[in-house]
Amino acid sequence: MSTHRIMLRSREREDLVEFTDEVNELVGAAGVREGVCVLFVRHTTAGLTVNENADPDVPRDMLHCLRTLIPQHGMDFRHGEQNSDAHIKASLVGPSVTVPFADGQLLLGRWQGIFLCEFDGPRRREVVLSIIG
């Protein structure tokens, strides 16, 4: 098993940042023929997901839906940092994804990519990648 850290930067308060290429490079360089890679974001107001990376409207629509379901203000949240919505969204999305690989390549579908889901940015975020062969 090998472990790597990937540093990402979000551009807005709510943002989906694709980083599939970085993961593919690390998996390919690991020299492991097949296995799984497990990704984990080390923050309570961000998550990870695998979703469509071909149409930019999909990430926009995902963020719009979450923002509509759980707005930042107006729900009588008590947390003083005004980011309770970000904690809830991160819990719904989840902090990790697992992706199988073979021949040094992720076995993602044709339109799938790996995204950091930022809910309290813009910030610098750390994702831990474990490659298990």
C-alpha positions as CSV (number, residue, x, y, z in Angstrom):
1,M,0.0,0.0,0.0
2,S,1.2,3.5,-0.8
3,T,-0.3,6.8,0.5
4,H,-0.2,10.2,-1.1
5,R,-1.5,13.6,-0.4
6,I,-3.2,15.7,-3.0
7,M,-3.6,19.4,-2.4
8,L,-6.5,21.1,-4.1
9,R,-7.8,24.7,-4.1
10,S,-11.4,25.6,-4.5
11,R,-12.3,28.9,-6.2
12,E,-15.7,29.7,-4.6
13,R,-17.7,29.0,-1.5
14,E,-19.4,26.1,-3.2
15,D,-17.4,24.4,-6.0
16,L,-16.7,21.1,-7.6
17,V,-13.1,20.6,-8.4
18,E,-12.2,17.7,-10.7
19,F,-8.9,16.0,-10.0
20,T,-9.2,12.7,-11.9
21,D,-6.0,13.3,-13.9
22,E,-3.9,13.7,-10.7
23,V,-5.3,10.5,-9.2
24,N,-4.7,8.6,-12.5
25,E,-1.0,9.8,-12.6
26,L,-0.4,8.7,-9.0
27,V,-2.0,5.3,-9.7
28,G,0.0,4.8,-12.9
29,A,3.3,5.7,-11.1
30,A,2.7,3.4,-8.2
31,G,3.7,0.4,-10.3
32,V,0.8,-1.7,-8.9
33,R,-1.0,-3.7,-11.6
34,E,-4.5,-3.8,-10.1
35,G,-6.3,-3.0,-7.0
36,V,-8.3,-0.1,-5.5
37,C,-7.5,3.5,-4.6
38,V,-9.3,5.0,-1.7
39,L,-9.6,8.8,-1.4
40,F,-10.5,10.6,1.8
41,V,-10.9,14.4,2.3
42,R,-9.6,15.6,5.6
43,H,-12.2,18.3,6.2
44,T,-15.7,18.6,7.7
45,T,-17.1,21.0,5.2
46,A,-15.9,19.2,2.0
47,G,-16.7,15.9,0.4
48,L,-15.8,13.6,-2.5
49,T,-17.9,12.2,-5.3
50,V,-17.6,10.4,-8.6
51,N,-19.9,12.0,-11.2
52,E,-20.1,13.2,-14.8
53,N,-17.2,15.2,-16.0
54,A,-18.2,15.8,-19.6
55,D,-20.9,18.4,-19.2
56,P,-20.2,21.4,-16.9
57,D,-23.9,21.8,-16.3
58,V,-23.9,18.6,-14.1
59,P,-21.6,20.1,-11.4
60,R,-23.5,23.4,-11.6
61,D,-26.9,21.5,-11.2
62,M,-25.6,19.4,-8.3
63,L,-24.5,22.5,-6.4
64,H,-27.7,24.3,-7.2
65,C,-29.8,21.4,-5.9
66,L,-27.8,21.1,-2.6
67,R,-27.9,24.9,-2.2
68,T,-31.7,24.9,-2.7
69,L,-32.2,21.9,-0.3
70,I,-29.9,23.3,2.4
71,P,-29.4,27.1,2.1
72,Q,-26.7,28.8,4.1
73,H,-29.1,31.1,5.9
74,G,-32.7,30.9,7.0
75,M,-32.9,27.5,8.6
76,D,-32.3,28.8,12.2
77,F,-28.8,27.1,12.4
78,R,-27.0,27.9,15.7
79,H,-23.4,27.2,14.7
80,G,-21.6,30.5,15.1
81,E,-19.4,30.2,12.0
82,Q,-22.4,30.4,9.6
83,N,-21.4,27.2,7.8
84,S,-23.8,24.6,9.3
85,D,-25.1,24.1,5.8
86,A,-21.6,23.2,4.6
87,H,-21.3,20.5,7.4
88,I,-24.6,19.0,6.4
89,K,-23.8,19.0,2.7
90,A,-20.4,17.4,3.4
91,S,-22.1,14.7,5.5
92,L,-24.6,13.9,2.7
93,V,-21.9,13.7,0.0
94,G,-19.5,11.8,2.2
95,P,-15.7,12.1,2.8
96,S,-14.5,9.3,0.7
97,V,-14.7,7.4,-2.6
98,T,-13.2,4.1,-3.7
99,V,-12.2,3.4,-7.3
100,P,-10.8,0.2,-8.7
101,F,-7.9,0.2,-11.2
102,A,-6.3,-2.2,-13.6
103,D,-3.1,-1.9,-15.7
104,G,-2.3,1.4,-13.9
105,Q,-5.6,3.1,-15.0
106,L,-8.7,3.9,-13.0
107,L,-11.7,1.9,-14.1
108,L,-14.0,4.8,-14.3
109,G,-16.9,4.9,-16.8
110,R,-16.6,7.0,-19.9
111,W,-18.1,10.1,-18.4
112,Q,-17.0,9.7,-14.8
113,G,-14.6,11.9,-12.9
114,I,-13.5,12.4,-9.3
115,F,-14.5,15.6,-7.7
116,L,-13.7,17.5,-4.5
117,C,-17.0,19.0,-3.3
118,E,-16.3,22.3,-1.6
119,F,-19.0,23.7,0.6
120,D,-17.2,26.4,2.6
121,G,-14.5,27.9,0.4
122,P,-12.6,29.1,-1.2
123,R,-10.0,27.1,0.6
124,R,-7.0,24.8,0.2
125,R,-8.0,21.2,0.8
126,E,-6.1,18.0,1.4
127,V,-7.1,14.6,0.0
128,V,-5.4,11.5,1.1
129,L,-5.0,8.8,-1.5
130,S,-4.2,5.2,-0.6
131,I,-3.3,2.7,-3.3
132,I,-4.0,-0.9,-2.4
133,G,-2.9,-3.6,-4.7
